[in-house]
């Protein structure tokens, strides 16, 4: 009996080895022929909106984080993008010529998987690539897209160097960048009359190290003083010592460069330490999860995108399309950044009069102000505001937290007078 | 010669086929040919995506073979090898990236580093040797540890490497992506290095030092009583395995053309460990484990998109490990190299045919 069992297990091992060898050579190839075919039907997400109806199509691929920590920001933006695509398609498509299709694949918040997924989408014939909400993680896939003359936009990654790190003119951001946001927080703090600040930063990510650096530089330019700073590592769960130090330092304002779950733990520890000072949070906290932070949100404001209701905006139409598609309000203000993705590409295709990747990329680089779901957006004139080519100028929103209703309330929108580098 | 027993099981008496190293070469040849056939087949018939998947498989296989050379043969779980992979990748990247890009990306780097634009192979060799030297120094105190303390110490190595890379802004760009690395890793380069890694891992396994290390896996005191200097063979394996992992890192850097410290942490460590756990503690085990994990991951990734089931691959891989641990705790191939297993089976068949029913290896 034992002998039979051992023999069976040995055969299983040998069989597994043979199957694996054959599968890698043949199976993946067979599977790949599915995904890299011109139709890509086997692993394609459904198109959005009314889809193509005999006219041309403009196919957008998104190497999206559906799992991993970036899923928290990518997934709401996907809904925002789908709503705006539906709205544009229902209105006849881009310039009445092209219906937009969207194909999404999970890149698992992993740079290497992102490159594979980008190649897969490019093989499926996409016209433009959207990458995940981190320019560093996006880079390998973005470079592949740019090398194949395809415009590539990070969904909400904020590294302003991204457009220069991929072959020109194909790389773009969908936000105004870390330095612009840091400058915006500093100018808002100065406007509120805060003279001293305490910073929380982390070298774990570029976003959490460059944002406080930009804030500090602009805050000092405006006459502010940094009374203390603390480092953390992304994933830390205990900030009690830091919170005690901050309360002891008695700053006018606290600026943590953190996002959930880290920022939630930090705010809870601040509450336990008895903090009563105001806190300015960044756009990484623009998610329903932040309401888990509790009482410290009463004295917090957040600099984010979206919620703009002035002229030169598609916000109202986008919001109506969103409610129609998903049956409720978006969970975050920056969900509108998803709408901006469709607005930007549609405007560029219209300006280029073509879906050709190089023509669309050049058109987007030079695009004057156009209405977006977050407000007026410009790529062509962004350098006049201290931004680099490929980085858009967008309005920042100042939001407070409505704890009982767990919603954000926009109190003003602005763009900083100066963006430090 | 002691290592004769390492190449062929003591449970499989019969004619020895030449010296141990010749049998190691012969045993490795089959696996090397399989790897090269896969490379040729995917290159000829695969899509661009398949090429990326297969190239990634070869790169991870190199790292898995590095890990196997220490963990598989010594029985001490190491979490540090992805750290060595990172060091190899960054070293090669720094030595090969065009000076023009480095002037923008790391303007505060030392002049000699800024101006270095070495050939890929030269830089790769320097990176491997450098990492081996670092591993040697780290290994001197580390190899004296056993069991859980040793494993925890290797986590410390991984964390230290990650912290240094994440905070060396002027050299590595810190937490930001180091970009502009020349793309040199083709599927054939990766397959050739993987084949070389198979050979090195197998030769070491069958050598006197490898046999001594494997005996210490079963009984440290017993092997020391038998004359094995356990610290010495562990240090040798640790250093050699770090070099193999570093070679994987060099391939990875010149394949992705962008490096991030956060890539080289627990997720990748878990993936590589899964490969050797599923395959078993031999060079063949690493190859089989890497194949199964790579193929399963890719199929499941595509299934996730088809069926809109994000996270499916992670769950299935977890189940895979669970089932393997229950059914085959020592991995699918157990302690056998494929060629020794096949030879044992062949002898068993021959004995059955000649009327002998006792003995037989390979089960």
Boltz contact constraints between the chains, C-beta under 6 A:
constraints:
  - contact:
      token1: [A, 6]
      token2: [B, 363]
      max_distance: 6.0
  - contact:
      token1: [A, 7]
      token2: [B, 363]
      max_distance: 6.0
  - contact:
      token1: [A, 10]
      token2: [B, 363]
      max_distance: 6.0
  - contact:
      token1: [A, 13]
      token2: [B, 332]
      max_distance: 6.0
  - contact:
      token1: [A, 13]
      token2: [B, 333]
      max_distance: 6.0
  - contact:
      token1: [A, 16]
      token2: [B, 332]
      max_distance: 6.0
  - contact:
      token1: [A, 17]
      token2: [B, 288]
      max_distance: 6.0
  - contact:
      token1: [A, 20]
      token2: [B, 288]
      max_distance: 6.0
  - contact:
      token1: [A, 20]
      token2: [B, 291]
      max_distance: 6.0
  - contact:
      token1: [A, 20]
      token2: [B, 292]
      max_distance: 6.0
  - contact:
      token1: [A, 20]
      token2: [B, 295]
      max_distance: 6.0
  - contact:
      token1: [A, 21]
      token2: [B, 34]
      max_distance: 6.0
  - contact:
      token1: [A, 23]
      token2: [B, 295]
      max_distance: 6.0
  - contact:
      token1: [A, 24]
      token2: [B, 38]
      max_distance: 6.0
  - contact:
      token1: [A, 24]
      token2: [B, 291]
      max_distance: 6.0
  - contact:
      token1: [A, 24]
      token2: [B, 295]
      max_distance: 6.0
  - contact:
      token1: [A, 25]
      token2: [B, 38]
      max_distance: 6.0
  - contact:
      token1: [A, 25]
      token2: [B, 41]
      max_distance: 6.0
  - contact:
      token1: [A, 28]
      token2: [B, 50]
      max_distance: 6.0
  - contact:
      token1: [A, 28]
      token2: [B, 53]
      max_distance: 6.0
  - contact:
      token1: [A, 28]
      token2: [B, 298]
      max_distance: 6.0
  - contact:
      token1: [A, 29]
      token2: [B, 45]
      max_distance: 6.0
  - contact:
      token1: [A, 29]
      token2: [B, 46]
      max_distance: 6.0
  - contact:
      token1: [A, 29]
      token2: [B, 50]
      max_distance: 6.0
  - contact:
      token1: [A, 31]
      token2: [B, 302]
      max_distance: 6.0
  - contact:
      token1: [A, 32]
      token2: [B, 46]
      max_distance: 6.0
  - contact:
      token1: [A, 32]
      token2: [B, 47]
      max_distance: 6.0
  - contact:
      token1: [A, 32]
      token2: [B, 49]
      max_distance: 6.0
  - contact:
      token1: [A, 32]
      token2: [B, 50]
      max_distance: 6.0
  - contact:
      token1: [A, 36]
      token2: [B, 47]
      max_distance: 6.0
  - contact:
      token1: [A, 36]
      token2: [B, 49]
      max_distance: 6.0
  - contact:
      token1: [A, 42]
      token2: [B, 306]
      max_distance: 6.0
  - contact:
      token1: [A, 43]
      token2: [B, 302]
      max_distance: 6.0
  - contact:
      token1: [A, 43]
      token2: [B, 305]
      max_distance: 6.0
  - contact:
      token1: [A, 43]
      token2: [B, 306]
      max_distance: 6.0
  - contact:
      token1: [A, 66]
      token2: [B, 310]
      max_distance: 6.0
  - contact:
      token1: [A, 67]
      token2: [B, 310]
      max_distance: 6.0
  - contact:
      token1: [A, 67]
      token2: [B, 311]
      max_distance: 6.0
  - contact:
      token1: [A, 105]
      token2: [B, 305]
      max_distance: 6.0
  - contact:
      token1: [A, 106]
      token2: [B, 304]
      max_distance: 6.0
  - contact:
      token1: [A, 106]
      token2: [B, 310]
      max_distance: 6.0
  - contact:
      token1: [A, 111]
      token2: [B, 260]
      max_distance: 6.0
  - contact:
      token1: [A, 111]
      token2: [B, 263]
      max_distance: 6.0
  - contact:
      token1: [A, 112]
      token2: [B, 256]
      max_distance: 6.0
  - contact:
      token1: [A, 116]
      token2: [B, 52]
      max_distance: 6.0
  - contact:
      token1: [A, 119]
      token2: [B, 48]
      max_distance: 6.0
  - contact:
      token1: [A, 119]
      token2: [B, 49]
      max_distance: 6.0
  - contact:
      token1: [A, 119]
      token2: [B, 52]
      max_distance: 6.0
  - contact:
      token1: [A, 120]
      token2: [B, 49]
      max_distance: 6.0
  - contact:
      token1: [A, 123]
      token2: [B, 47]
      max_distance: 6.0
  - contact:
      token1: [A, 123]
      token2: [B, 48]
      max_distance: 6.0
  - contact:
      token1: [A, 123]
      token2: [B, 49]
      max_distance: 6.0
  - contact:
      token1: [A, 136]
      token2: [B, 176]
      max_distance: 6.0
  - contact:
      token1: [A, 136]
      token2: [B, 177]
      max_distance: 6.0
  - contact:
      token1: [A, 136]
      token2: [B, 260]
      max_distance: 6.0
  - contact:
      token1: [A, 139]
      token2: [B, 177]
      max_distance: 6.0
  - contact:
      token1: [A, 139]
      token2: [B, 179]
      max_distance: 6.0
  - contact:
      token1: [A, 139]
      token2: [B, 258]
      max_distance: 6.0
  - contact:
      token1: [A, 140]
      token2: [B, 256]
      max_distance: 6.0
  - contact:
      token1: [A, 140]
      token2: [B, 258]
      max_distance: 6.0
  - contact:
      token1: [A, 165]
      token2: [B, 179]
      max_distance: 6.0
  - contact:
      token1: [A, 203]
      token2: [B, 166]
      max_distance: 6.0
  - contact:
      token1: [A, 203]
      token2: [B, 167]
      max_distance: 6.0
  - contact:
      token1: [A, 203]
      token2: [B, 174]
      max_distance: 6.0
  - contact:
      token1: [A, 203]
      token2: [B, 175]
      max_distance: 6.0
  - contact:
      token1: [A, 204]
      token2: [B, 175]
      max_distance: 6.0
  - contact:
      token1: [A, 205]
      token2: [B, 175]
      max_distance: 6.0
  - contact:
      token1: [A, 206]
      token2: [B, 175]
      max_distance: 6.0
  - contact:
      token1: [A, 206]
      token2: [B, 176]
      max_distance: 6.0
